[in-house]
């Protein structure tokens, strides 16, 4: 049995060599001794051949490398290979069917959680939560690995030599798009055909409802918190799935469209243009083989009919005379409102003292409008140059021309006199 501690320690000691071999394993499933020694020599340039062979024996002895049972080739330990690839982001593109199976497992586990919540079997509820947690973790890990694998595929297609035919250079891109992106798009569709969104929505609703039910039933807090944590993980996975799918599609779709441009028609046109450039137009396309018909497309610029109507109306525009209404006789201020306020103040000063100023004004000028009377009333009681105003403590009603008011009357006395109430 492999000792995990020894395996990790050996991986730390031979990290550079294992990185090189893991990268090489993308092309070679197994290595010969010469290939491994060559990678060891690249990582340890200061050591001689004997020391390189000693390092090879250490790799085999610590089980980082193992001999193939039916040949003399060497293989990387599967766990070590997966671990190093995960750290280097060198994963191969996964299978969409694996994700489909895991998504289907979410549906079955959610149904088990529903049954457990209905019968309040805590063991079944906790077990279903653990399974959902593990499924969400595996799906999120595979999506992240597939995203990096898609970027690697696109980068290899872009950096390939220009002399390589487009169909060969973009073959891996087309396979990834057809075998991964299209099935994933169908599975993550938000419509009725999308299984991922439907199963995730049901799982989220079940987890939220289950936590509320456990809260009402008074279950242990750790059980409630477990459902809450798995619910948050489900929401994050749903968001992450949409973002990763969009990112992968945006990465591969331009390359796929670029390959489509190099179809049979474009290749034929390129070949024909090459022949014309080499041999000339007359030899490549004799006059007898040219088409004897053509159709000219006449182009005219016309003004919109509505705009023409608008312009014609503007040319014949004649402004209309709009008579302004004359002032009606009732709109003019009544002649009675024209009062000499200076003369009024002199008369008022001579009539002091006045017990009720408003009544005095109304009797003196009964033809004034009520609004004018009230304006004069409020103006005169605030003037203290020639008289002093005082207010009665008895409420009184008084009828003017059109309104009846209730107020505490103001009286006026000379400035040196005292108020009657003092």
Secondary structure, 3 states (H helix, E strand, C coil): CCCHHHHHHHHHHCHHHHHHHHHHCCCCCCECHHHHHHHHHHHCCCCCHHHHHHHHHHHHHCCCEEECCCCCCEEECHHHHHHHHHHHCCCCCCCHHHHHHHHHHHHHHHHHHHHHHHHCCHHHHHHHHHHHHHHHHHHHHHHHHHHHHHHHHHHHHHHCCCCCCHHHHCHHHHHHHHHHHHHHHHHCCCCCCCHHHHHHHHHHHHHHHHHHHHHHHCCCHHHHHHHHHHHHHHHHHHHHHHHHHHHHHHHHHHHHHHHHHCCHHHHHHHHHHHHHHHHCHHHHCCHHHCCCCCCCCCCCCCCCHHHHHHHHHHHCCCCCCCCCCCCCHHHCCCHHHCCCHHHHHHHHHHHCCECCHHHHHHHHCCCCCHHHHHHHHHHHHCCCCCEEEEEEEEEEEEECCCCEEEEEEEEEEECCCCCCCC
